[in-house]
Amino acid sequence: MWEEKSLEKLIINGGKPLEGRIRVSSAKNAVLPIIAATMLASTPSRLLELPQLEDVHTICNVIASLGVKVTADETNDEIQFDASHLTSIEAPYDLVRRMRASFLVMGPLLARLGEARISLPGGCAIGSRPIDLHLKAFEALGATIEMGDGYVYAKAPNGLIGNQIYLDFPSVGATENVVMAASMAKGKTVIENAAEEPEIVDLVTYLNSMGANIRGAGTNIIRIEGVDHLEGATHTVIPDRIEAGTYLIAAAMTGGDVYVENALSEHLKPVVAKLKETGVKVEEDVDGIRVISDGHLKAADIKTLPYPGFPTDMQAQFMALTTIAEGTSTIMETVFENRFMHVDELRKMGASIRIEERRAIVEGVKKLHGAEVRATDLRAGAALVCAGLAAEGITKVTQLSHIDRGYDNLVGKLKGLGADIVRVDE
Ligand code: EPZ
């Protein structure tokens, strides 16, 4: 686990309706695999409008340690990646343990160099998060896998060979890792039971613009015709549907009126449907999504599922909303085995929540009250910020490194909507 360094905290004086417009940044969960994929090209790529996130810095450090020249322009929202000369097959332990997504360099390393040595990504607050599906798929492509002293060592000295692959679970990371590896394998690969997330579609759009030959992204069957080399390309990453959804929830909880610009409603169908069920008014147009709420929310049940189901990354934020909705809501978390770490923290703010294995039963209360709470993981932190914005009184949120991993300029954006929020360093 990444030990908390800073004593910074957010101080939120709740009860103010959020009003105005904000613009969503590019999607963290698309940017990370796409930055890993820049390693596949023997000429430079340029990625535009990148979000300022800790996780982006981390993955850039990982690929730089493997020999990719990473050059940011002065505004830092356009970065060039030159992977013409990779110099290492080993991803450094201290970076991989910091961020599980670092494991996404394994596919590109196997494809380019036929070898990769990566430390096992730590589990984290939301579950053990194994990588067995990634490794099984790499073996199906002809790689041999050795495990030892906390490292995974994979090699394919004669190159990867296309194959038929069935993923026991539509794992997002495994689908991305295999797509990247298979894009330069010999022959054809078919991935069945593939994850269908929009971030995978964006990764494949980028790979095909580099010269890859991949069809079916966004469905559960992806067909890949391997090619022997890829050229760098310029790409602008899709907007972050989870960041957008988080702000929609915050607007609903505070009885506000917020227009989230650059949010793609087709990526948020289950979240929009559930918001409407709670009685919130939602207007969708080509440029974004508007939420208008009078603060009176009705209970609603959710069950998280792989895309296109309700996203697990919105579960904590939606639970925060149900804590002040009228009636009883049931929250089923089916994707991760331990993604209820935010429950104890919400209880400190007066929420009434009962857990029965993977189900949380929430009895709505009139109001939450401010408290000192800690962000146990990225989306739990976001949920606590939403709760603090709606609560009566002062909420202090600590362990901000989690939030910095996935939210670009959270305080600035919320201040722009009228929130009374500051970030202080104790
Ligand atoms: C991606 O993680 C996202 N991260 C997660 O977002 C997101 O919650 C998750 O997909 C599900 O949508 C990035 O894209 C960087 P999985 P990933 O492989 O790829 C099990 C956030 O908040 N599994 O789809 O790690 C696993 O344990 C983060 O932005 C295996 O059993 O998710 C989990 O229970 C959190 N074996 C389930 O599948 C494997 O080999 C889903 O994991 C791989 C996964």
Boltz pocket constraint, residues with backbone or C-beta under 6 A from the ligand:
constraints:
  - pocket:
      binder: B
      contacts: [[A, 28], [A, 29], [A, 30], [A, 32], [A, 100], [A, 101], [A, 127], [A, 128], [A, 129], [A, 130], [A, 131], [A, 132], [A, 133], [A, 134], [A, 135], [A, 169], [A, 170], [A, 171], [A, 172], [A, 173], [A, 174], [A, 312], [A, 313], [A, 335], [A, 336], [A, 337], [A, 378], [A, 379], [A, 406]]
      max_distance: 6.0
